[in-house]
């Protein structure tokens, strides 16, 4: 899981909440701490985004929230809904119990948590290994007036010879501030700072980005060639298909705020000004409805790719032969 920046104020608040836990939180924590429940690692009072979750199991992407009487009010329930929506967008499932349920039926609460964590752990895909860099080979090939991708996986990992299609540009001329070269598409300059940011984003992909990339890389989606974390204008797009002029963006919970939506609008406008179409999905959609996300992407690619693919050479020869035989 990529590390997120936690402010000193939020960290201090989490520590304070750990010191002043309610009776229900203290009772449940006795059963969750030190991997006591089926070896599951659970943390208490954990900062996630702008919130502090009561209990978190990262291996099962599960959050457990305990509600006191104050949560019965309508305004507080609306706040809980916004809070849950953020957690869900980050790929978590949220279980809510009241303090009374914990105090009167602790065994039932623990069993519900155990069952949900077990189902989640079985259903979540394993973390995908990120490809290693091959920057030195890129530089050597560029100097020889040829191009190759800078990332690769070993043949034992994917069963295919490197390099794989669809990876980022890595180092080379553009890292020196010269134009990014793509013969079939307009060039634009990429600053060293933006290039470094793109590399960092590739190294710290979210779970949703890893899952989607496993479906897009190496032209696996209907032969469409994608690259990930590609600098466009002053931004770094999550996934780009140059052939269809399509950009795919995955949004976490921070994108639901008003400020986040305004920033996304400016970002999309700048990317669309380069001739691209922007598709946005939230992380939860990728985690829970991968086939639906892929179907949408395939449909848009088909709409934007106007020229049909030419048949292979052998197919063309057979077509010509058939046409000659016809009277």
PyMOL commands that set and color helices and strands:
alter all, ss='L'
color gray80, all
select helices_A, chain A and resi 8-19+23-35+69-72+74-89+99-104+106-123+135-143+155-158+173-176+192-203+207-219+253-256+258-272+283-288+290-304+313-325
alter helices_A, ss='H'
color red, helices_A
select strands_A, chain A and resi 43-48+51-57+62-67+93-98+132-133+151-152+179-180+188-189+227-232+235-241+246-251+277-282
alter strands_A, ss='S'
color yellow, strands_A
deselect
rebuild
show_as cartoon
